[in-house]
């Protein structure tokens, strides 16, 4: 990103133009997206997680039937 100072332009207006230009370009948004990007979960972990959720759901349903939940 490059912004040059115009003749007779104040420093604050130059900073304003620079921030406006960076926001419009989407540079910061892309940088943040890359910084906090989550790594893909492996197939095995997803499967184990799904099995765990199903087991917990069944336990809750059973407890609900028995009047414990």
JOPE-V952002 format. One record per residue. SS is DSSP state (H for helix, E for strand, C for the rest). OMEGA is omega in degrees with one decimal (999 if undefined). Layout:
# JOPE-V952002
ss:omega
SS:OMEGA
SS:OMEGA
This chain:
# JOPE-V952002
ss:omega
C:-179.8
C:177.1
C:179.8
C:-178.6
C:178.1
C:-179.6
C:178.3
C:-178.6
C:179.9
C:-178.8
H:-178.5
H:178.7
H:176.1
H:178.0
H:178.5
H:179.3
H:-179.5
H:-178.9
H:178.5
H:-179.1
H:179.6
H:178.3
H:-179.8
H:-177.8
H:179.4
C:-178.8
H:-177.9
H:-179.9
H:179.9
H:-180.0
H:179.6
H:179.5
H:179.7
H:-177.1
H:-174.8
C:-179.0
C:-179.6
C:177.8
C:-178.9
C:-178.7
C:-177.8
C:-178.7
H:-177.9
H:-179.8
H:178.7
H:-179.3
H:179.5
H:178.6
H:179.3
H:178.0
H:179.3
H:178.8
H:-179.4
H:179.6
H:179.5
H:178.9
H:179.5
H:178.7
H:-179.6
H:-180.0
H:179.4
H:179.0
H:179.5
H:178.7
H:-178.4
H:179.1
C:-179.3
C:-177.4
C:999
